[in-house]
Amino acid sequence: MRTAWILLLALACDGKVNDDTAGTDGGGTDGGGTDGGGTDGGGVTDGGGTDGGVTDGGGTDGGGTDGGGDGGTDCTATVESFRPTSGSVGVPLDTTVSATLRGSDATAVIELYAASGERVDGALHTEEGLVAFTPSAPLLPDTGYQATMEWCGGYEVWSFVTVDDDGMAGDPTGNVYHLDLAGASWIEPASVGPILAGTMSNLLLLKVLSYGTEVEIRLAWSDEAGLRQDLCLQTVDEVVTDVASLPAFALGPADGTLVMAGEALVLRDRWLTASFAADLGELEEASLGGTADMRDWIDVLGPSVGTDDPAELCDLLASFGPGCETCADGEISCLELRGERIPAEAGWIKVEKRSAEDIAADPRCH
């Protein structure tokens, strides 16, 4: 019941904040510079903007060079970062090479070359603020690569070295990783996600049971203090089916649980992705998501608002921001959840298998 009050009170506050700040967000969208940015700047490649664009100071200097005084003909995009960063060692074999731009440049092209000079085949993807190259096959282990990008502002070169075999310092079997869901970036639903994070004090525990030709994972939950396993919550053992992508791995989708304020709620089609760090000290790029069906959550949230009807609960959610979406069976009672960049360090909590029978026979759980 405590979960319901926390969520609904916070939702009401959050809905007000969203309403008050709507004009601010809308202003940024209308004034963003789509017309004067990378779109027009892309055309400057043929008109000499490469030499007089970004280096000389963008639209102000470049406009005079073109003689027309139209700053929109200059390359106004700037490079913010590269991925992998130049000089990186231990880069995963399935990496995507990308550059983040401030602005847009539809003419930008990234190419990748192995140390032998052989050009790597792959697919190029561009969108506002991003240029990405995805190799068509995994890169070679322990190999140097050079990436190049030709864009409206010039020519960029950076290099990196891939991992040696699976790139890990050893075998993670037996390790237990503590996934701190409260520290994640909850991007779905946009306005409710951060509120949900405030109720997630229980750590999601991930224990590696085996690692090799078969990878088996056990998922459990900690107590609210994050000090030990909650033995009154059932554990789940899952097998990683795609071992070719290791050290990156994926679990699900499969129905699971999400614990908020100590209460276990059903999370439909729960999925989890992450990658073992080279030193095995953490999981990198951990993300988790699934579908919250209000028909599963009504027993917890409903009494707080005086209803046992999932549709009425969805109407209440819609009045504060996000509304329910259509579920797989056609009912409009589902809410998608997605958390990214979950902190997940290797820890000390011991994890043991707990079945429904174990919990039923344990007097501490009643």
N, C-alpha and C positions, 0 to 999 in steps of 0.2 A: 504494500500500500504506500510505503514511503516513496518508492520510485515514481508512482503516479503523481503525487503532490509535487515532487521536485520538477518533473517534466512539465506538468501543466502550468505551474506558476512561472517557470522560466520561459515557457512558450509565450505566455501572455506578455511578459516583459520584452521578449525578443521581437514579437510581432510589432509592438509599438516602436521599437528602435528602427525596424525595417521601414515602417511607414514614414517616420520622421526623416529618414536619410534617403528616401527614394529620389528626391530631387538632386541630391549630390551625385548619386550614381549615374543618373540620367545625363547630368551635365558632362560627365567624363566621356560618356559614349558619343554624344553629339560633337564634342570638340576635340576628338581624339587625334585628328590629323590623318585620317585614312586617305583623303584626297590629296594632301600635300606631301605625303610621306613616300614610302617605298614604291607605290604604284607609279607615280610620275617619275620618281628617281630612277626606276628601272630603265626608262628610255634613254637616260643620259649616257648609257654605255656606248652607244653609237655616236654620240654627239660630243665626246670629249670630256664628259663629266667624271670619268675615271681619274683623270689627272687633276681636275680642279675642284672635286667634290668634297669629300669628307676631310681630306688632309688640310684643305685651305679654310675649312670652317663652315661647310654646309651651304645652306640656301643663301646666306648673305653674300659671301665672296663669289660662290658659283654663279649666282644670278647675274653679277656684273660681267663675269667671263663670257656667259652666253650672249650678253648684249641686249637681252630682251627684258631684263629686270623681273623675270618670272621665276621666283624661287622654287616653284613646283617642278622645274626641269632638272634640278640638282639631285644627287644622291643624298638623302637625308638620313638613311639608315646608318646605324653604328653597331659594331660587334661588341656584345657584352661578355660572352664566354664560349668556350669550346668544350665538347665532351666526346671522348675522354680529354682531360686537360693535357697540355703538352708536357711530355716527359713522364707520363704515367707508366707504372710498371704493374704487372699483374692484372691487366684488363681482361674481363671475361671474353670467351670466344664468341659469344652471341651478341656482342655489343653493337649498338647503333651509333654511328659517328654523326655528330650534330654540332650546329652553331646556333646560338641564341642571339637574335638581333633586336635592337631597339628601333622599331620601324619595320618596313617590309621591303623586300627586293625579290621580285618574281624571276629575275635573271640569274640569281645565285645558283652555283653548281658546286657540289662537293664530289671529289674523286678520292679513291683510296688505293695505295700502292704498297705491295709487300717489299721487304728489304731487297729482294731480288730484282725489283723494278717492274714486276708483273702487276698489271692493273687488276683490281678486284671487281668482279661483277656484282651488281646489286641494284637496288631501286632508290630513286631520289624522291623525296617528299618535301614540298615547301608549303608553308602557310604563314599567316601573320606572325612575325617574330621568330620563326623557326625554319631552319634548313637542315634536313636529316638524310643520311645515306645508310640504308640497311643492306649489308652484304647478303647475297643470295645463298651463301653456305657459311657454316662456322669458320672463323678464322683459324689459322694454324697456331698451335701452342708454342710459347716461348719464342715468338717471332716479332721482329720490329716492323712497324707499319708507319707510313707517312700519309697524312691526309692533306689535301689541298682544297681551297675554296676560292673560286673566282666570282667576284660580286661587283656591284656598281661602285664600291669604294676601293677596289684594288684586288690584291692577290694575297691569300693567307696560307701559311704552311705550319703544320704541327705534327708531332710524332708521338708514338707510344709503343709499349711492348706488351704482348699478351701473356696470360698466365702460363705457367709450366704445367702441362697436363691439366689436372682439375684445379690447380692453383692453390691448394689448401696445405696448411702446415701439418696435417695429420688426419686422423679419423674422428669425426664428431660423435661417434657412438657413445651414448651415456650422458652427453651434454644436455642440460636443461636450460632453455632460453625463456626469459621473462618478458613477455610482450605487454608493454604498458599502454593499454588502449586509451587511457586518459591523456596520454601525451601525443596521440596521433593527430593528424590533420583530417578531420571528418568533413569531407567535401560533399557528401550526399547524406541526407537532404541538406541543401545549402544553408538554411537558417536554423535547423533543428540539430544538425550534427554536433556542433560545438557544445550545445546544451547537454546532449546525451553523454558527451565525454566527461562532464562533471559528475556523472553518476557511476563512472566505471573505475572504481577503486580496486576491484579484483583483477589480478594479473592473469592473463592467459598463458599457461605454461605449456611449452613445447619440448618434449623429450625425444631425442633421437634413439630409437631402439636398435636400428641397424643401418649401415651405410655401405653401399657397394653396388653389386648388380641388382640388388633390391634395397630400397630405402623405406623403412617403416617408422612412422611418427606416432607418438601418443600425445593427445591434447588433454589438458586438465585445467582446473581453476584454482587460484590461491584463495585464501581467506581475504576479508576486506582490508586487513592490515598489510597484506603482501608478504607475510612472514613464513607461511607454510601452506601446504595443499589443503583445500577444502575437501575433506573426505566424505562429505555428504552430497557431493556433486559427481555425477557419473563421468568417467573418462571415455575417450574415443580413440581407437587405434586406426590409422589410415596408412595406405601404401602409396608412395609416389610412383605414378605410372610412367612418367617421362624422365628416365634417368639420364638420357642423352643431353639434357640441358643443365645438369649439375655443373657447378654448385648452386645454380638457381633451381627452384623447385616450386611445385604448385600442389595444393590439396583441394579436393572438392571439384565441382559443387556437390554438396550433400547437406541434408538438414542437420543443424547443430543447435547450440545454445549460445546466448549472449547474456552475461551476468551484469546486471545493473543494480547498484545499491544492495547487493547481496541476494537478489532474486534472479533465478534462471529463467530466461524467456526464450521461446523458440525462434530461431533464425533460419528461415527457409533458404535452401540453395546456398548455404554458407561456403565461401571459398577463401583461400589464404595463399598468398604468394610471397616469396622471400628468396634470399640468396645467402649462403654461408660465406662469411668474411674469410679472407685468406688465413688469418690467424685464429679462426674459429671462435673469436671472442664475442661475436655478435652476429645477428642476422641483419643483412642490409636490405634496404628497399622493401621492407615488410608492409604488406597491404592486406586488408580483410574487408569482406563485404557480404551482403546477402539481402534477403527480403524479409521485412517485418510485416506479417499479416495481422491486422488488427483483430481478426477472428481468434488468433492465438493469444493476443495480448489483452483481450477485453476483460478477462477475469481479474487482471492486475490493475488495469487503468480504469475500467468501467465504474467500479463502485465509487471512485472519487468524484465522478461527475454525474452520478445517479442514472447510469444507463447500462444495459446489458446488450445493446445493439451496436455492432461494429460500425454500421453506417453512420450512426449519430456521433460516434467517436471520430470518424473520418471528417465529418462536417465541422467538428470542433477544431481539428487540426488545420483544416483548410482556412478557417477564420483567422488563424494566427500566422499563416505563411504557406508551407507546402501542404497539398492535399493528397489523399490516397490515389494510387494509380491502379490500373487494371491488373489483377492477378492472372496466373496461368489458366485458371478455370473460368475466367471472365468476370469474376466479382471485383468490384472497385473497393478494395480494402487493404491494399498493399503499399508499403513505403520502402523504397530502396535505401540501403545504408552502404556507405563506402568510406573506409578510413585508410589513409596513406601515411607513409613515413612513420611507421610505428616504432618507437624505441624498443629494441629487443636484445638485451645483453645476456650473455651466459651467466647463470646464477647458481645458487647453492640449494634451492628448495628441492627436496626429494619428492619424486613423483611415483606413486604406485597405482596399479590398476584397480579401478573401483567400478563394479557392475551394479545394476539395479538390485540384484540379490544381496550384494555386500551392504548396500546402503539400508535396505529393508531390515537386515539382521543386526544393524549397528544401533544400539540404544541412544547413542549420542546424536543421532539424526532425527529423533522423534521428540 
